[in-house]
Amino acid sequence: MHRGIKSQDAALREAPSRESPRRDVLFSDADLDRLTKSTFVERVDFHPAIDSTNRRAQELARNRLPAGPVLILTESQTAGRGRGANHWWADSGALTLTLLLDTGLPQRRLPQASLTVGLAVCEALEEMGAPSPMQLKWPNDVYCRRRKLSGILIELPTADPRRLAIGIGINVNNSLSRAPQELQATAIALCDVAGHPFPLTDVLIAVLNRLQHRLESIGCRDDELRTMWRERCLLTNRTVQVDLGTRTVSGRCRGINDEGALVIETPTGLEPCYAGTVTLF
């Protein structure tokens, strides 16, 4: 079983450039071995540094490799993306990854998939001893103490839309005291909340195992998933503003409907938002 997917499908780790500064190693070879032995991931595509794990997932899908669940993992992401034009900031100690897999989910299920991934992250972090409750900020963020702890970006690879590229960034040991000033009031890291660092590989294994369990629930345990989304919804009963791209919807959030849409009570009635960005809440 190949754990690294390189041009010659050989090396597990990419050798750092001689010009690159020396970095602390966050994932040893033994850690990478554990990922394929302890989770449903069949291959690990590891990079000490990369521009974007989601971009790499698109590349792998375009090359039709490989077939099983692939974890694209990095210690340093230089051009991480969020929804739209947003960028993901991550210092050393964050978990930054993309899971490429064939779920068989139709495109109409993507709002549910995004919330389900967020739910899995919440549950995994609580299992690791993170403060509870973790909350979901529709459509793709995990919040703790009203600040962003994790971001999720789900994409359909254009070359193979049967697969999902599930990008996840989690602030674990990257203390926000090192973040840009504008982020310190809106984001948070596990180590800042708990007062101690967490073993990154253990956190990653917990996330992957909960993710497998929850993704398998879509379509067969939908009522349970919907209850969980609604219980953790950060926006329920708040006055919100949602940017839909071509227009903006404002009103009081009435929760999440069965399809995963955010329901906004407006002066003209209830409006479900299936995609968009919450700009005010």
C-alpha positions as CSV (number, residue, x, y, z in Angstrom):
1,M,0.0,0.0,0.0
2,H,1.5,3.3,-1.1
3,R,1.2,6.0,1.5
4,G,2.7,8.7,-0.7
5,I,1.5,9.5,-4.2
6,K,4.4,11.2,-6.0
7,S,5.4,11.4,-9.7
8,Q,7.0,8.0,-9.4
9,D,4.7,6.7,-6.7
10,A,7.6,6.0,-4.4
11,A,8.6,8.5,-1.7
12,L,6.5,9.0,1.3
13,R,7.9,12.4,2.2
14,E,8.9,15.1,-0.2
15,A,12.5,16.3,0.5
16,P,12.5,19.9,1.6
17,S,14.2,22.4,-0.7
18,R,17.7,23.3,0.3
19,E,16.6,26.9,0.3
20,S,13.6,26.2,2.7
21,P,14.0,27.1,6.3
22,R,14.2,24.2,8.7
23,R,10.8,23.4,10.2
24,D,9.8,21.3,13.2
25,V,8.5,17.9,12.0
26,L,4.8,17.5,13.0
27,F,4.2,14.1,11.4
28,S,6.8,11.4,11.7
29,D,6.9,8.3,9.4
30,A,5.4,6.4,12.3
31,D,2.6,8.9,12.5
32,L,1.8,8.5,8.8
33,D,1.8,4.7,9.2
34,R,-0.8,5.0,11.9
35,L,-3.2,6.9,9.6
36,T,-3.6,4.0,7.2
37,K,-3.7,1.4,10.0
38,S,-6.2,3.2,12.3
39,T,-8.6,4.8,9.8
40,F,-10.4,4.1,6.5
41,V,-7.8,6.1,4.6
42,E,-6.0,3.9,2.1
43,R,-3.2,6.3,1.0
44,V,-1.6,9.3,2.5
45,D,-0.2,12.0,0.1
46,F,2.1,13.9,2.5
47,H,3.8,17.2,1.8
48,P,5.9,19.2,4.3
49,A,4.6,22.3,2.5
50,I,2.1,22.8,-0.3
51,D,0.1,25.7,-1.7
52,S,-3.3,24.0,-1.3
53,T,-4.4,20.5,-0.3
54,N,-7.7,21.0,-2.2
55,R,-5.8,22.0,-5.4
56,R,-3.7,18.8,-5.0
57,A,-6.9,16.8,-4.6
58,Q,-8.1,18.2,-7.9
59,E,-4.8,17.2,-9.5
60,L,-5.1,13.7,-8.2
61,A,-8.7,13.4,-9.5
62,R,-7.6,14.8,-12.9
63,N,-5.0,12.0,-13.1
64,R,-7.6,9.4,-12.1
65,L,-5.4,8.3,-9.2
66,P,-6.0,6.6,-6.8
67,A,-9.2,4.7,-6.3
68,G,-9.5,4.5,-2.5
69,P,-9.9,7.2,0.1
70,V,-6.8,9.5,-0.1
71,L,-5.7,11.9,2.6
72,I,-3.7,14.9,1.3
73,L,-1.8,16.1,4.4
74,T,0.6,19.0,4.9
75,E,2.5,20.7,7.8
76,S,2.4,24.0,6.0
77,Q,-0.2,25.3,3.6
78,T,0.8,28.6,1.8
79,A,-2.4,29.4,-0.1
80,G,-5.2,27.7,1.7
81,R,-8.7,28.6,0.4
82,G,-12.1,29.1,2.0
83,R,-15.4,29.7,0.4
84,G,-15.4,32.3,-2.4
85,A,-12.3,34.6,-2.1
86,N,-11.6,33.8,1.5
87,H,-8.2,32.5,2.6
88,W,-7.4,30.2,5.5
89,W,-4.7,31.3,7.9
90,A,-2.8,28.5,9.6
91,D,0.5,28.6,11.5
92,S,2.6,25.6,12.5
93,G,0.6,23.3,14.7
94,A,-2.7,23.4,12.7
95,L,-4.3,20.4,11.0
96,T,-4.5,21.1,7.3
97,L,-5.8,18.3,5.0
98,T,-8.1,17.3,2.2
99,L,-9.8,13.9,2.0
100,L,-10.5,12.7,-1.6
101,L,-13.1,10.0,-1.8
102,D,-16.0,8.6,-3.7
103,T,-19.1,9.0,-1.6
104,G,-21.7,8.5,-4.3
105,L,-23.6,11.5,-3.0
106,P,-25.6,13.5,-5.6
107,Q,-24.8,17.2,-5.9
108,R,-28.1,18.2,-4.2
109,R,-26.7,16.5,-1.0
110,L,-23.7,18.8,-0.8
111,P,-25.2,21.2,1.8
112,Q,-25.9,18.2,4.0
113,A,-22.4,16.8,3.4
114,S,-20.8,20.1,4.5
115,L,-22.9,20.1,7.8
116,T,-22.2,16.5,8.3
117,V,-18.4,17.0,8.0
118,G,-18.7,19.9,10.5
119,L,-20.7,17.6,12.9
120,A,-18.0,15.0,12.7
121,V,-15.3,17.5,13.5
122,C,-17.3,18.8,16.5
123,E,-17.8,15.3,17.9
124,A,-14.1,14.2,17.3
125,L,-12.8,17.3,19.1
126,E,-15.1,16.8,22.0
127,E,-13.9,13.2,22.3
128,M,-10.4,14.5,22.5
129,G,-11.3,16.7,25.5
130,A,-12.1,19.9,23.8
131,P,-14.6,22.2,25.6
132,S,-18.2,21.5,24.6
133,P,-20.5,22.3,23.0
134,M,-18.8,22.9,19.7
135,Q,-21.2,24.7,17.3
136,L,-21.8,24.7,13.6
137,K,-21.9,28.0,11.7
138,W,-23.8,27.3,8.5
139,P,-22.6,26.3,6.0
140,N,-19.1,25.1,6.8
141,D,-17.5,26.4,10.0
142,V,-17.0,25.0,13.5
143,Y,-17.1,27.5,16.3
144,C,-16.0,27.3,20.0
145,R,-16.8,30.1,22.4
146,R,-18.2,32.1,19.5
147,R,-15.0,32.1,17.6
148,K,-13.9,30.1,14.6
149,L,-12.0,26.9,15.3
150,S,-12.3,25.0,12.0
151,G,-13.2,25.7,8.4
152,I,-14.4,23.2,5.8
153,L,-14.4,23.5,2.0
154,I,-16.1,20.8,0.0
155,E,-15.5,20.7,-3.8
156,L,-16.5,18.4,-6.6
157,P,-13.4,17.7,-8.7
158,T,-14.2,18.9,-12.2
159,A,-12.4,15.9,-13.8
160,D,-14.3,13.4,-11.6
161,P,-17.5,14.8,-10.1
162,R,-18.4,11.4,-8.5
163,R,-15.8,12.1,-5.9
164,L,-15.7,14.7,-3.1
165,A,-12.7,16.8,-2.1
166,I,-13.3,17.6,1.6
167,G,-10.9,20.2,2.8
168,I,-10.6,20.7,6.5
169,G,-8.5,23.2,8.5
170,I,-8.5,23.0,12.3
171,N,-6.7,25.3,14.7
172,V,-5.2,22.8,17.1
173,N,-1.7,23.8,18.4
174,N,-1.3,27.0,16.3
175,S,-2.0,29.5,19.1
176,L,-4.0,32.5,17.8
177,S,-1.6,34.7,19.8
178,R,0.6,34.4,16.7
179,A,-2.2,35.2,14.3
180,P,-2.8,38.5,12.5
181,Q,-4.4,41.0,14.8
182,E,-7.7,41.0,12.9
183,L,-8.1,37.3,13.5
184,Q,-7.4,37.2,17.2
185,A,-10.9,38.4,18.0
186,T,-12.7,36.1,15.6
187,A,-10.7,32.8,15.7
188,I,-9.5,30.4,18.4
189,A,-7.3,27.3,18.7
190,L,-7.8,24.2,20.8
191,C,-4.5,24.8,22.7
192,D,-5.7,28.3,23.7
193,V,-9.0,27.0,25.0
194,A,-7.6,23.9,26.9
195,G,-4.3,25.5,28.0
196,H,-2.2,22.6,26.6
197,P,-1.2,21.2,23.2
198,F,-2.9,18.2,21.7
199,P,-1.2,15.2,19.8
200,L,-1.9,16.1,16.2
201,T,-2.0,12.5,14.9
202,D,-4.5,11.5,17.6
203,V,-6.7,14.4,16.7
204,L,-6.5,13.6,13.0
205,I,-7.4,9.9,13.6
206,A,-10.4,10.9,15.7
207,V,-11.6,13.3,13.0
208,L,-11.2,10.7,10.2
209,N,-13.0,8.0,12.2
210,R,-15.9,10.2,13.1
211,L,-16.0,11.5,9.5
212,Q,-16.3,8.0,8.1
213,H,-19.1,7.2,10.6
214,R,-21.1,10.4,9.8
215,L,-20.7,10.3,6.0
216,E,-22.0,6.7,6.0
217,S,-25.1,8.0,7.9
218,I,-26.2,10.3,5.0
219,G,-29.2,8.7,3.4
220,C,-29.8,6.1,6.1
221,R,-29.8,8.1,9.3
222,D,-30.9,11.5,8.1
223,D,-33.3,12.2,11.0
224,E,-30.5,11.8,13.5
225,L,-28.2,14.0,11.4
226,R,-30.8,16.7,11.1
227,T,-31.3,16.7,14.8
228,M,-27.6,17.1,15.4
229,W,-27.2,20.0,12.9
230,R,-30.1,21.8,14.6
231,E,-28.9,21.3,18.1
232,R,-25.5,22.7,17.2
233,C,-26.6,25.6,14.9
234,L,-24.9,28.8,16.1
235,L,-27.2,31.1,14.1
236,T,-30.6,29.9,15.2
237,N,-32.7,32.9,16.4
238,R,-30.0,35.4,15.5
239,T,-30.5,38.3,13.1
240,V,-28.3,37.4,10.1
241,Q,-27.3,38.6,6.7
242,V,-26.5,36.1,3.9
243,D,-24.6,37.0,0.8
244,L,-26.0,34.8,-2.0
245,G,-23.7,36.3,-4.7
246,T,-26.4,38.1,-6.7
247,R,-28.3,39.4,-3.7
248,T,-28.4,39.6,0.1
249,V,-31.0,38.1,2.4
250,S,-31.4,39.5,5.9
251,G,-33.7,38.4,8.7
252,R,-33.9,36.1,11.7
253,C,-32.5,32.7,11.3
254,R,-35.0,29.9,12.0
255,G,-32.5,27.1,11.8
256,I,-31.6,24.5,9.2
257,N,-34.1,22.6,7.1
258,D,-34.1,18.9,6.1
259,E,-32.0,19.6,3.0
260,G,-29.3,21.5,4.9
261,A,-30.4,25.0,3.9
262,L,-30.4,27.9,6.3
263,V,-33.9,29.2,6.8
264,I,-34.3,33.0,7.1
265,E,-37.4,34.7,8.3
266,T,-37.8,37.8,6.1
267,P,-40.5,40.4,5.9
268,T,-41.9,38.5,2.9
269,G,-41.8,35.1,4.5
270,L,-39.4,32.2,5.1
271,E,-36.5,31.8,2.6
272,P,-34.2,28.8,2.5
273,C,-30.6,29.6,1.6
274,Y,-28.9,26.5,0.0
275,A,-25.5,28.2,-0.5
276,G,-24.0,31.5,0.4
277,T,-21.9,33.3,3.0
278,V,-23.1,34.6,6.3
279,T,-21.6,38.1,6.5
280,L,-23.4,39.4,9.7
281,F,-24.7,37.5,12.7
